[in-house]
Amino acid sequence: MKTIEEHDLIRPGQHIVLGLSGGPDSVCLFHVLLKLGEERNWTVHAVHVNHMLRPGAAEKDQNYTRELCRRNGVSCRTFVFDCGAVAKAEKLTSEEAGRRVRYQAFADVAAELRKQGVAAEDICIAVAHNADDQAETILFRLLRGAGLDGLSGMRYLRSDEEGNRIVRPLLDVYKEQILEYCRTRCLSPCLDHTNDEPIYTRNRLRLSLIPQLEKEYNPAIRDTLIRMGKSAAQDSDCLRKQAEEAFRSMVLSQDETGVVLQGEVLRSCHKAVRTRVLIRAFADLGLSSDLTFVHLENCETVIFHQGASAACDLPKGFYLERIYGDVKAGKREPLTEFRKQLRLPSLKVGVFEIDEYRRKKDSCMERHSEDCCVFDYEAMERRFGEGFENHIAAGYRRSGDVIAIDSGHFKKIQDLFVDQKIPKEQRDLIPMVKIGREVLRVIPWNCRGRYSAEYKVGKTTKKVICIEIICEI
């Protein structure tokens, strides 16, 4: 109860979604929550996940938890997942697959409670990690080269991606105390014998490395690791708070595809704060993990790049880009899919004698289009040949595309977009009217539009080609 009150984990009247495996840890937590809940008006919703990894034993655990809940008058939801198949399909270890499906099951039950009218703030998800688990986690991360945040270990309270509060009330309780609690109250939990087999890295740490460290280096190694984790958590929380304040002060714009940060302010931050600002920005976009030390060092290179622009790719289609001094944390959609959503404009091409065109001007033709280009037909025919109008099409930029910015003076579309300071990730999404590699019109989608300065209609023009642009963006 001390841990629950000290860290404000569970409040009176709350609905608790409890991960109940049937093992000693979760059965102990189940029993404690029921006893304390009698006076605090807690409602426990047990969730059992059968991972299908231990045929026979898994079904016994499932039946045990159902019976335990029935005897205590507690609802029990059971989920069955083929974690072996999930691991293979998603290229995960069976441990990672199991963790993923468990937390998804917990989140699903929390969502069902919200649909039944329970307020989100009155729901928490309780899991039974203990002090030994914490020591193993910190040592495991230390061996893998984790930074300060990783060495903080598991938190008493965190939120998942759906905003559910996940609490760990047993994080200060050692396994020996849990087993003793179960023995003295005759709870008879299930025992997973695979926990005593050195088949997983975590098992080998628990069964081999930690006992060796206790014997040869520090008899209190578990306490030492946990103290280190708490110290690291304090420092991490302080830096995270600074980063949150800094983040809010430097956001120039933010939407579901990107966060633009004021570059000068970002570069002035201490590196420890700057790194956490980036992590915060990417978390808002949906990248809450997978940023390694190498990724963050690449981000540093981009932030301090001396040129006008620079970029680096990050996992899952995310990227960091420097844009004329400022910095954008972004998320790419597949270019082809995004172009499908935009849809290219349709074109309607007509050829008119100049007098006929003047009569039609300001009539229905131009009123019914969103844009219209008019060029000297004969000038274009001299350049492109007879029947050139059949080759005019809407498209996106390609290497070598040019546009006339003055009579006889052409500029690369790439250079035009740089001059207009259009971000790199948007340049391939801007539709144009083209004939071959020559651009007749840059359509003003998220940029300044531009007409070709070649083939202008003048006093000697006898025939014009009129291109109606009907945008469907």
C-alpha positions, 0 to 999 in steps of 0.5 A: 500500500505504501508504494501505491500511495507514495506514487499515487498509482490507484485512487479510490473508486477506480476500475483496475484492469489486472494482468493475471497470468496465474503465476505468483506475482500476479496472484499476489497482486490480485489478492492484495488489490481485492483486500485493499479494494474492499475499503477503497471501492476498487473494481478489478477486471482480470485479463488472462492471455494464453500465449500458446507457447506451452501446450498443456501448461498454458491451458492449465494456467488459463483454467486456474485463473478462471476458477480463481476469479470465479471463487472471488466474484471477479470478471475474467477476460481470456485472450488466446494468441498464437505468439509463435506465429506473431513472432514469425510474422513480425520478426520478433522474439517470442518474448517481444511478441508476448509482451505486445499481445498482452498489452494490446489485450489490456488496452482492449479491455480498458477501451471496452470499459470506456464504451460502457461509460467508465471515465478514462481517468477512472481506469488503470492497468495494473501489472505485477513486475517486482523488484527482482524484475526491476534489477534484471531490467536495469542490468539487461539495459546496462549490458546493451549500452542504454542511456540515462532513460534506459537505466531508470528501469521500469516506472511505477506509472507510465502511459501507453500509446492510447493514453491508458495509465499503467501502474506497477504496485509491486515494484518495491517488493522482492520475489521472496516476499511475494512467494512468502505471501502466497505460501502464508495465504495458501494461494497456490499459484501456477509455476512456469518451469520455463522460468528456470531454464536458461533459454532466454537472455533474461533467464540467464541473467537471473539464473547465472549472472546475478548470482555470480555478481552476488557471490563474487562482487556485491552480495547486495547487487539487486539493491544496488541496481535498483538504487542506481535506477532510482537515481537515474530516474530522478535525473531523467525526470529533471531533464525531461521536464527541461526538454518539455519546457524547451520544446514548447518554446521552440515549436513553430508549427505542428501537425500530424505529418511534422513538427518544425522547431526553431533551429537557433533555439534548438542549437542553443540547448544542452545536448542532453536537453536537445536529444530529449526535445527530438524524442518528444517531437517524434513521439508526437508523430508516433515514433515512441521507440526505435531511436538509437544512439546512432540515429540521434547522432545523425540528427545532431549532424543535421541540426548543425549542418552548415548548408541551407538544408540537410536531412537524415532518415530514421526508422519507419519512414520518419526523418529529420530535416534542416530547412533554412536554419530551422529543423523539422521532425517529419513522417513520410507517407509513401510518395506514390500513395500520397500522390494518389490521394492528391490526384493530378489535375485533368487538362482540357486543351483547345486551339483557337484563332486569336480573334475567336479566343478574344471572343471566348475570353471571360466566357464559360471556358475560363469560368469553369476551370481553376486555372488556364494557360494561354500560349502562342500556338505557332511558336510552340509548333515551331519548337515542338513540331506538328501535333505537339498539343497531344503531348501536353500532360500533367505530371510531377517533376523529374530530373532535368525539368526546366521552365522558362523564366524569361524569353530564351532563359530557362531554369531548372525546376529544382533551382526554382523550388530552392529559390522558393524555399520549398521543403525537399519532401514537398517538391516531388508532390507539386503538380505541373503542366509539361511537355517532355522535360519543359514545364509550361505551368507550375500549379500553385499547390503549397507553393507559388505558381509559375507560368512559362515565360516562353511562347507569350501571346503578342501582337503578331500572334495569330493562333493560341493554344489554351490549356484549362487546368481542372484541379482535383487536389 
